[in-house]
């Protein structure tokens, strides 16, 4: 019978080791769960804060008057987007065109696109613009440029009278985006 008790003690010891291993694993997973919950809470708060900020950014609040006086010392200078409604697209901001607004408020790639369209003898397609702005004529680059062209049309910088054919906006026809 001595061997039966020894066997039971050995099994009890093995079970105790397994319980300790599982408790250690549980503690580690509990720590990971706490970190994941904290990250989730930060993301929720960030999303809510961004939603509040965007809701508060009405054109009246986000805009600085075009006729505003020059800033005084210690006062921030008016943005190049003064008077323009802003929309964030990825990391680029493309404001709606307004009278007196130059292409210099746009990111460089959009200025390049406007320049190519303005210099063209007639309406141009996205696939014609891509090589002229230094990109390879690949489907992905053409589609990305087409998306930028559509955005420029939405915001009043270009016109698209015929689907896929882009021209300078009529309100800018008298003044090329290249002129200063």
BELDA-V407090 format. One record per pair of residues at least 12 apart in sequence whose ideal C-beta (glycine too) atoms are under 6 Angstrom apart, sorted by sequence separation. I is the first residue (numbers start at 1). J is the second residue. D is the distance in Angstrom with one decimal. If there is no record, write none. Layout:
i:I j:J d:D
i:I j:J d:D
//
This chain:
i:84 j:96 d:5.5
i:130 j:142 d:5.4
i:157 j:169 d:5.9
i:116 j:129 d:5.0
i:156 j:169 d:5.9
i:64 j:78 d:4.5
i:81 j:95 d:4.8
i:84 j:98 d:5.8
i:83 j:98 d:5.8
i:92 j:107 d:4.9
i:127 j:142 d:5.0
i:130 j:145 d:5.2
i:116 j:132 d:4.6
i:126 j:142 d:5.2
i:129 j:145 d:5.6
i:66 j:83 d:4.6
i:149 j:166 d:5.1
i:64 j:82 d:4.1
i:126 j:145 d:4.7
i:63 j:83 d:4.9
i:126 j:146 d:3.9
i:112 j:133 d:4.5
i:126 j:149 d:5.8
i:80 j:105 d:4.3
i:59 j:85 d:4.8
i:113 j:148 d:5.9
i:125 j:164 d:5.6
i:123 j:165 d:3.7
i:124 j:166 d:5.7
i:123 j:167 d:4.9
i:117 j:166 d:5.6
i:118 j:168 d:5.1
i:117 j:168 d:5.8
i:94 j:151 d:5.7
i:97 j:155 d:6.0
i:118 j:176 d:4.8
i:96 j:155 d:4.8
i:97 j:156 d:3.7
i:118 j:177 d:5.3
i:96 j:156 d:5.7
i:97 j:157 d:5.0
i:94 j:155 d:5.5
i:114 j:177 d:4.2
i:115 j:178 d:5.6
i:103 j:177 d:3.9
//
